[in-house]
Amino acid sequence: MSEKPSTTLPATVEKIIKPVMPSEPEKAQISVEGADHLYREIRIENTLTDENGDKVRLKPGAEVAVTIEAEPEATAPKTGGKDQSQSRP
């Protein structure tokens, strides 16, 4: 079985956002290096699972990696820097 096409970008946890309502989850704001300026920050629920299955959370300033992956059929070959999406059915 082949792996999914992917890319991994370095990122840093900028800040932790406390919930307004106690029933809502805490969020981590992450700045992704290499992303366009207006789209650099993402916010995710600040809950991760460690190797023992325990819940952990990110700290401000933590260096993390953001991985984007797709199913092979959701990708197209990149050739010559041109956008191939217009020529695909």
Backbone as ProteinMPNN parsed JSONL, in Angstrom:
{"seq_chain_A": "MSEKPSTTLPATVEKIIKPVMPSEPEKAQISVEGADHLYREIRIENTLTDENGDKVRLKPGAEVAVTIEAEPEATAPKTGGKDQSQSRP", "coords_chain_A": {"N_chain_A": [[0.855, -1.187, 0.0], [0.599, 2.193, -0.868], [1.918, 5.315, 0.399], [0.15, 8.291, 1.409], [0.258, 11.31, -0.523], [2.073, 14.028, 0.85], [2.971, 16.97, 2.803], [5.071, 18.582, 5.152], [5.216, 21.228, 7.394], [7.152, 23.51, 9.355], [6.115, 24.928, 12.494], [4.91, 27.194, 15.068], [3.593, 27.421, 18.337], [1.724, 30.122, 19.027], [-0.023, 31.293, 20.942], [-2.188, 30.436, 23.708], [-5.618, 30.079, 23.813], [-8.056, 30.777, 25.994], [-11.267, 29.357, 26.706], [-14.407, 31.08, 26.221], [-16.8, 30.172, 27.218], [-17.154, 27.718, 29.717], [-17.816, 25.164, 28.796], [-16.74, 24.961, 26.3], [-13.835, 24.037, 24.327], [-10.331, 24.653, 25.101], [-8.156, 26.528, 22.957], [-5.359, 26.318, 20.708], [-3.321, 28.637, 19.16], [-1.606, 28.531, 16.217], [1.236, 29.352, 14.355], [2.109, 28.95, 11.077], [5.022, 28.333, 9.386], [6.076, 29.446, 6.187], [3.587, 29.662, 5.08], [1.181, 31.777, 3.379], [1.024, 35.225, 4.335], [-1.543, 36.236, 5.272], [-2.796, 33.888, 5.88], [-1.466, 32.463, 7.763], [-1.898, 31.76, 10.481], [-3.435, 29.182, 12.372], [-6.072, 27.737, 14.279], [-6.557, 25.319, 16.689], [-8.182, 22.734, 18.614], [-6.846, 22.42, 21.806], [-5.856, 19.772, 22.544], [-4.032, 16.91, 22.729], [-2.774, 13.569, 22.227], [-0.546, 11.568, 23.998], [2.224, 9.148, 23.73], [1.461, 7.22, 25.544], [-1.233, 7.258, 25.537], [-2.341, 9.207, 27.083], [-3.978, 12.348, 27.724], [-2.68, 15.447, 26.652], [-1.482, 18.894, 26.498], [-0.597, 21.659, 24.372], [2.068, 24.052, 24.862], [2.589, 27.621, 25.033], [4.856, 28.909, 22.611], [5.885, 26.463, 21.877], [7.516, 24.382, 19.524], [6.216, 22.958, 16.677], [5.007, 20.612, 14.171], [3.212, 20.862, 11.173], [1.29, 18.809, 9.265], [0.122, 18.163, 6.039], [-1.917, 16.039, 4.264], [-3.105, 14.042, 1.527], [-5.471, 12.018, -0.246], [-4.261, 9.871, -2.837], [-5.782, 10.045, -5.233], [-6.757, 12.59, -5.09], [-4.888, 14.324, -5.976], [-2.708, 15.854, -8.46], [-0.201, 15.578, -11.028], [2.59, 17.782, -10.785], [3.86, 19.939, -13.066], [6.288, 21.89, -14.632], [5.537, 24.19, -13.187], [3.022, 25.075, -13.887], [-0.514, 25.378, -13.433], [-2.329, 22.53, -13.305], [-4.959, 21.952, -12.91], [-6.986, 22.964, -14.556], [-6.893, 21.497, -16.879], [-7.72, 18.971, -16.267], [-10.311, 16.53, -16.245]], "CA_chain_A": [[0.0, 0.0, 0.0], [1.429, 3.389, -0.969], [1.623, 6.386, 1.334], [-0.561, 9.444, 0.861], [1.106, 12.47, -0.769], [2.009, 14.929, 2.0], [4.024, 17.941, 3.062], [5.125, 18.958, 6.555], [5.767, 22.564, 7.576], [7.411, 23.866, 10.752], [5.167, 25.888, 13.044], [5.125, 27.552, 16.468], [2.394, 27.775, 19.085], [1.808, 31.535, 19.383], [-0.701, 31.543, 22.206], [-3.275, 29.559, 24.114], [-6.833, 30.874, 23.935], [-8.989, 30.205, 26.966], [-12.641, 29.418, 26.215], [-15.328, 32.036, 26.829], [-17.737, 29.324, 27.969], [-16.443, 26.551, 30.263], [-18.136, 23.946, 28.049], [-15.982, 24.98, 25.054], [-12.442, 23.626, 24.533], [-9.219, 25.596, 24.961], [-7.597, 26.494, 21.604], [-3.968, 26.7, 20.5], [-3.114, 29.364, 17.909], [-0.342, 28.057, 15.662], [1.727, 30.092, 13.193], [2.735, 28.001, 10.157], [6.068, 28.93, 8.559], [5.954, 29.139, 4.769], [2.232, 29.951, 4.602], [0.943, 33.177, 3.045], [0.887, 36.054, 5.53], [-2.917, 36.311, 5.77], [-3.298, 32.553, 6.201], [-0.396, 31.844, 8.542], [-2.348, 31.226, 11.76], [-4.558, 28.259, 12.48], [-6.457, 27.464, 15.661], [-7.031, 23.949, 16.876], [-8.453, 22.364, 19.996], [-5.557, 22.159, 22.446], [-5.839, 18.446, 23.152], [-3.262, 15.916, 21.986], [-2.625, 12.306, 22.938], [0.861, 11.15, 23.993], [2.477, 7.75, 23.364], [0.807, 6.345, 26.521], [-2.668, 7.432, 25.434], [-2.777, 10.255, 28.001], [-4.263, 13.66, 27.135], [-1.707, 16.493, 26.943], [-1.791, 20.131, 25.792], [0.553, 22.418, 23.896], [2.45, 25.242, 25.609], [3.008, 28.734, 24.166], [6.248, 28.854, 22.186], [6.265, 25.109, 21.462], [7.742, 24.159, 18.102], [5.421, 21.825, 16.219], [4.997, 20.383, 12.726], [1.867, 20.748, 10.601], [1.351, 17.926, 8.104], [-1.037, 18.126, 5.155], [-1.862, 14.862, 3.407], [-4.288, 13.858, 0.686], [-5.585, 10.741, -0.943], [-3.593, 9.984, -4.135], [-6.696, 10.464, -6.306], [-7.07, 14.013, -4.912], [-3.722, 15.091, -6.411], [-2.346, 15.81, -9.875], [1.222, 15.844, -11.2], [2.999, 19.176, -10.926], [4.854, 20.021, -14.132], [6.629, 23.209, -15.148], [4.981, 25.284, -12.423], [1.697, 25.468, -14.368], [-1.655, 24.79, -12.753], [-2.887, 21.473, -14.132], [-6.346, 21.701, -12.546], [-7.881, 23.344, -15.633], [-6.87, 20.508, -17.962], [-8.242, 17.692, -15.802], [-11.783, 16.418, -16.285]], "C_chain_A": [[0.893, 1.239, 0.0], [0.982, 4.435, 0.046], [0.872, 7.506, 0.623], [0.446, 10.551, 0.571], [0.951, 13.453, 0.394], [3.134, 15.946, 1.979], [3.937, 18.302, 4.541], [5.831, 20.291, 6.674], [6.047, 22.814, 9.051], [6.43, 24.939, 11.208], [5.486, 26.131, 14.515], [3.792, 27.899, 17.108], [2.56, 29.216, 19.55], [1.175, 31.827, 20.731], [-1.772, 30.497, 22.446], [-4.48, 30.445, 24.388], [-7.8, 30.143, 24.866], [-10.412, 30.333, 26.431], [-13.462, 30.479, 26.94], [-16.316, 31.293, 27.716], [-16.968, 28.098, 28.472], [-16.698, 25.258, 29.493], [-17.371, 23.861, 26.725], [-14.528, 24.603, 25.329], [-11.463, 24.797, 24.429], [-8.65, 25.439, 23.555], [-6.121, 26.87, 21.638], [-3.888, 27.418, 19.16], [-1.71, 29.056, 17.433], [0.008, 28.853, 14.422], [2.544, 29.135, 12.328], [3.755, 28.727, 9.287], [5.883, 28.508, 7.106], [4.561, 29.368, 4.216], [2.134, 31.431, 4.237], [0.614, 33.96, 4.312], [-0.537, 36.053, 6.11], [-3.482, 34.965, 6.209], [-2.328, 31.773, 7.087], [-0.887, 31.169, 9.821], [-3.514, 30.256, 11.602], [-4.847, 28.079, 13.966], [-7.049, 26.073, 15.722], [-7.373, 23.739, 18.341], [-7.126, 21.932, 20.619], [-5.593, 20.856, 23.242], [-5.107, 17.493, 22.229], [-3.201, 14.651, 22.829], [-1.169, 11.876, 22.847], [0.982, 9.656, 23.697], [1.836, 6.76, 24.327], [-0.715, 6.442, 26.463], [-3.231, 8.492, 26.367], [-3.005, 11.563, 27.249], [-3.208, 14.658, 27.601], [-2.112, 17.745, 26.161], [-0.508, 20.831, 25.399], [0.794, 23.627, 24.79], [2.79, 26.358, 24.629], [4.501, 28.64, 23.855], [6.713, 27.481, 21.717], [6.461, 25.059, 19.953], [7.037, 22.868, 17.714], [5.573, 21.67, 14.711], [3.55, 20.223, 12.289], [2.002, 19.925, 9.317], [0.023, 17.968, 7.353], [-0.883, 16.882, 4.293], [-3.177, 14.704, 2.675], [-4.297, 12.45, 0.119], [-4.917, 10.899, -2.312], [-4.514, 10.464, -5.256], [-7.104, 11.932, -6.193], [-5.91, 14.906, -5.348], [-3.501, 14.932, -7.912], [-0.859, 16.094, -9.994], [1.496, 17.342, -11.354], [4.107, 19.206, -11.971], [5.058, 21.467, -14.538], [6.019, 24.381, -14.413], [3.608, 25.745, -12.879], [0.621, 24.744, -13.572], [-2.309, 23.782, -13.702], [-4.369, 21.25, -13.884], [-7.318, 22.035, -13.675], [-7.951, 22.27, -16.724], [-7.394, 19.157, -17.557], [-9.749, 17.651, -15.856], [-12.384, 16.397, -14.896]], "O_chain_A": [[1.838, 1.323, 0.784], [-0.165, 4.445, 0.492], [0.947, 7.65, -0.597], [1.397, 10.725, 1.333], [-0.16, 13.688, 0.87], [4.111, 15.808, 1.244], [2.848, 18.324, 5.114], [6.917, 20.476, 6.124], [5.277, 22.384, 9.91], [5.972, 25.756, 10.409], [6.235, 25.373, 15.132], [2.962, 28.581, 16.508], [3.429, 29.509, 20.371], [1.758, 32.521, 21.564], [-2.2, 29.783, 21.54], [-4.38, 31.441, 25.105], [-8.286, 29.054, 24.564], [-10.732, 31.32, 25.768], [-13.243, 30.747, 28.121], [-16.627, 31.731, 28.823], [-16.204, 27.503, 27.712], [-15.872, 24.346, 29.536], [-17.351, 22.805, 26.093], [-14.033, 24.82, 26.435], [-11.733, 25.795, 23.76], [-8.657, 24.335, 23.01], [-5.686, 27.644, 22.491], [-4.327, 26.887, 18.14], [-0.737, 29.288, 18.15], [-0.826, 29.015, 13.531], [3.544, 28.578, 12.781], [3.398, 29.634, 8.535], [5.569, 27.351, 6.826], [4.36, 29.28, 3.004], [2.914, 32.246, 4.729], [0.005, 33.431, 5.242], [-0.708, 35.885, 7.317], [-4.536, 34.912, 6.843], [-2.383, 30.545, 7.138], [-0.362, 30.126, 10.212], [-4.439, 30.476, 10.82], [-3.963, 28.252, 14.804], [-7.914, 25.7, 14.929], [-6.908, 24.48, 19.207], [-6.373, 21.166, 20.018], [-5.386, 20.846, 24.456], [-5.511, 17.291, 21.083], [-3.54, 14.67, 24.013], [-0.608, 11.819, 21.753], [-0.015, 8.98, 23.446], [1.677, 5.587, 23.987], [-1.411, 5.789, 27.241], [-4.447, 8.668, 26.448], [-2.321, 11.855, 26.268], [-2.877, 14.718, 28.785], [-2.967, 17.684, 25.278], [0.54, 20.626, 26.012], [-0.133, 24.162, 25.398], [3.232, 26.084, 23.513], [5.308, 28.329, 24.731], [7.826, 27.351, 21.21], [5.672, 25.625, 19.196], [7.232, 21.824, 18.337], [6.196, 22.505, 14.055], [2.761, 19.54, 12.942], [2.734, 20.3, 8.401], [-1.049, 17.83, 7.942], [0.155, 16.685, 3.662], [-4.223, 15.165, 3.132], [-3.263, 11.788, 0.023], [-5.003, 11.977, -2.9], [-4.08, 11.209, -6.135], [-7.733, 12.466, -7.106], [-5.94, 16.114, -5.116], [-4.025, 14.017, -8.547], [-0.3, 16.786, -9.142], [0.721, 18.067, -11.979], [5.157, 18.588, -11.797], [4.089, 22.19, -14.764], [5.979, 25.482, -14.962], [3.069, 26.705, -12.328], [0.832, 23.628, -13.096], [-2.784, 24.151, -14.776], [-4.988, 20.44, -14.574], [-8.39, 21.434, -13.743], [-8.964, 22.153, -17.414], [-7.511, 18.267, -18.399], [-10.405, 18.644, -15.541], [-13.603, 16.307, -14.752]]}, "name": "protein", "num_of_chains": 1, "seq": "MSEKPSTTLPATVEKIIKPVMPSEPEKAQISVEGADHLYREIRIENTLTDENGDKVRLKPGAEVAVTIEAEPEATAPKTGGKDQSQSRP"}
